[in-house]
């Protein structure tokens, strides 16, 4: 039987954006309903994105480090993989986090409704599924996120054709795997499956893997993966996939494209599209843009005054930390606080080996927009810590305003680049200049000191490479 529920604020979608918004709104005194159709909170990030991929990447790192130890006089025998054990690690991590979210919702008296929500007017939403309800609300926050793009040329009805969700299910380790799309998700999966024993090839339409990153950051990764992977084809596209009994026969086009090749499996990671269809946007009078994203202002308000939108549904960059911050802003605005979403930078990280991380201005963006900048670069071949770690391929760079010396952007390639990026984010947000960075005493020997050394390189004050 259909429940009638009345709340101040309705949140549609229980991913990082949605649960953050719901919790913050409840903390600020609103009555809140959170509607989620997958029967569990956490969205893509916890259930089939950030977290399962990182739990596998950690295991890949253990395997890689053990195999690299050979060159330092330590040898291990070849690892044996127990897929059930590996999946168990993923499930425990995800389970802990999603359970925690359930408890946090309860503590705050957020009413979680498991079912699919459709707006029927700008003050009502129907829920169907595990629960049937009509929710009446004063304000709503749309946080329905995104899903994988599935082009018809890829025969997804064949279980050997996978998307990122299938790949993270890890039901087997194929002998040969073609990854279509060398973006962050594709390259993270290449890292996992190659460590687990697949012969991995990657095909990317653009002229480099991880296309949005600056080329100098990607080069060391590409060099490393030339050794680790079977092949990386850039500026090449897939033209046909034929399902055969003995495998998937893939045809390619472009300079340096291989002949049609058989693969045991393919993973298609060519992008994500917003979940703006089927949620009743018409009943709200909201029209998404031509790619399906909902347009919002800096308060995350749509064109309809009491309706807000956050996270992947509002466009690039489609990242969990962006969704979380937007969720907080929307909840605060609704509660009458003077909040807005206007970050100086949104960090991006590829958790590959080496990792690639960047924030704020990139050289690509500066060149495209004609923004004046200079840069300081510190090569990790001169970092005592990196060499001690057995690695010399990393790099740290800082981009700055030639007049004011303000830090505009930063990029890292190397072990732990994603963690190192945090200091750069803070520097950019706080309007730091080069001296703020170079005069801050960094512990030695750390990888984090490479950020100060990059600033010293820019200032010409460096006296010693360490
Ligand atoms: P989502 O997480 O997509 O959540 C939306 C929720 O809404 C879903 O649970 C969905 O079931 C629900 N929903 C949709 N429609 C309805 C409806 N009508 N009724 C009820 N519920 C509905 N980002 C990072 O920052 N770092 C990473 O390392 C990272 N790794 C990733 C790895 C992979 C393999 C993938 C696929 C993504 C990764 N991302 C990463 C991206 C990240 O997962 C997303 O940016 C993030 O989850 C977006 O959060 P969201 O709240 O906007 O939406």
Boltz pocket constraint, residues with backbone or C-beta under 6 A from the ligand:
constraints:
  - pocket:
      binder: B
      contacts: [[A, 12], [A, 13], [A, 14], [A, 15], [A, 16], [A, 17], [A, 18], [A, 35], [A, 36], [A, 37], [A, 38], [A, 40], [A, 42], [A, 43], [A, 44], [A, 45], [A, 46], [A, 48], [A, 49], [A, 50], [A, 51], [A, 53], [A, 115], [A, 116], [A, 117], [A, 118], [A, 143], [A, 144], [A, 145], [A, 146], [A, 164], [A, 165], [A, 185], [A, 275], [A, 278], [A, 279], [A, 310], [A, 311], [A, 312], [A, 313], [A, 317], [A, 318], [A, 319], [A, 320], [A, 321], [A, 322], [A, 323], [A, 349]]
      max_distance: 6.0
